[in-house]
Amino acid sequence: QVQLQQSGPGLVQPSQTLSLTCAISGDSVSSNTVAWNWIRQSPSRGLEWLGRTYYRSKWYVDYAVSVKSRITINPDTTNNQFSLHLNFVTPEDTAVYYCVRDSSGPWGRGTLVTVSS
Amino acid sequence: DIVMTQSPDSLAVSLGERATINCKSSQSVLSSSNNKNHLVWIQQKPGQAPKVLIYWASTRESGVPDRFSGSGSGTDFTLTISSLQAEDVAVYYCQQFYSIPFTFGLGTKLEI
């Protein structure tokens, strides 16, 4: 059974970098059949897909245009996990962030990240 | 971007009755390469993370009760709960994974 364990701070100061990690058990970040996504949810934006990474003989990433200039998603094959880094955050980036395996899940438990000084 | 439009916004159904939720995409999510609809239905119970109920528009995830069913193709999809149980109170979302960016409907709040 695949499980995703999220970690990272719940409070980030404006203009700083939001960093979250998603540890995978029961699957491999290097799997050549699935993709690993970050999605966030807020009352103002609803559910918003941020980006994904996946391996198909080499690594690929896709990002949402809305965050493309600020986002990085990295796989970590050593620790079988993947990470999200979102730079120059503002209060509008306050949301619950989820890591999600492919389209069929599972979803991580979510991390509420508040951007505030 | 593909816009996903759900209806209704909210729905109240009696226990044991049928609930039907609709989802319409602004363009087809049927892939010609695999002849599958790239659409999932997601359930989010209060205070919990979302959970995928149905993928490929009509395939139930393992462990999902068979009272949940998905149908439709192309741009029009339906989630049906055949006999509503108390534990089905949740917000239900459709999501397309046909093209980047993957997009979601705004959700349908299902109440008893």
Boltz contact constraints between the chains, C-beta under 6 A:
constraints:
  - contact:
      token1: [A, 46]
      token2: [B, 106]
      max_distance: 6.0
  - contact:
      token1: [A, 47]
      token2: [B, 104]
      max_distance: 6.0
  - contact:
      token1: [A, 49]
      token2: [B, 101]
      max_distance: 6.0
  - contact:
      token1: [A, 49]
      token2: [B, 102]
      max_distance: 6.0
  - contact:
      token1: [A, 62]
      token2: [B, 100]
      max_distance: 6.0
  - contact:
      token1: [A, 64]
      token2: [B, 101]
      max_distance: 6.0
  - contact:
      token1: [A, 103]
      token2: [B, 40]
      max_distance: 6.0
  - contact:
      token1: [A, 103]
      token2: [B, 55]
      max_distance: 6.0
  - contact:
      token1: [A, 103]
      token2: [B, 97]
      max_distance: 6.0
  - contact:
      token1: [A, 104]
      token2: [B, 52]
      max_distance: 6.0
  - contact:
      token1: [A, 104]
      token2: [B, 55]
      max_distance: 6.0
  - contact:
      token1: [A, 105]
      token2: [B, 52]
      max_distance: 6.0
  - contact:
      token1: [A, 107]
      token2: [B, 49]
      max_distance: 6.0
  - contact:
      token1: [A, 107]
      token2: [B, 50]
      max_distance: 6.0
  - contact:
      token1: [A, 109]
      token2: [B, 49]
      max_distance: 6.0
  - contact:
      token1: [A, 110]
      token2: [B, 49]
      max_distance: 6.0
